[in-house]
Amino acid sequence: MEFEISSYVSVGPIAFGMSRAEVRQKLGAQVESFRKTPSSVNSSDAFDTLGIHVHYDSDDRCKAVEFTSLKSKPEFRGRQLLKQPFAELEPWLRQLDPEARTDSDGVTSLKFGFGLYGTPASQDPQSLVEGVIVFQRGYYDKTPVVKSEK
């Protein structure tokens, strides 16, 4: 199943802001809920037969979709992302988004709303993209409220 990324709008049939029930209906696959971390605000849905995890906000609306299996093929601008060489995809993404950020987990483009997980090519030239996350605008925003004391 192919999942074309439409930045900050959708990935395949899943639109950001869609309810959990709508996502489940669109995917039509067996689902199991889980907590990504102990501090997660809401549970996520694992569609293991598709290799997809869908994450929801506190209003039970889709905020991000992760892909880990070739059963589902996330694509951007017609290019397959999953299980492809980091050494090819990272420079391609940096050409499209010079501000894409690389860390020990991979590379993330806030311009296009997706990230590639795995060992970056700078650390292992033979590494493949092991996971892809596609997210809604603001997913990675961290806006802590800091009150100054006077």
Sequence and secondary structure as in RCSB ss.txt:
>XXXX:A:sequence
MEFEISSYVSVGPIAFGMSRAEVRQKLGAQVESFRKTPSSVNSSDAFDTLGIHVHYDSDDRCKAVEFTSLKSKPE
FRGRQLLKQPFAELEPWLRQLDPEARTDSDGVTSLKFGFGLYGTPASQDPQSLVEGVIVFQRGYYDKTPVVKSEK
>XXXX:A:secstr
 EEEEETTTEETTEETT BHHHHHHHH S  EEE SSTT SS EEEETTTTEEEEE TTSBEEEEEE STTSEEE
ETTEE TTSBHHHHHHHHHHH TT EEETTEEEETTTTEEEES  TTT TT B  EEEEE TTTT          
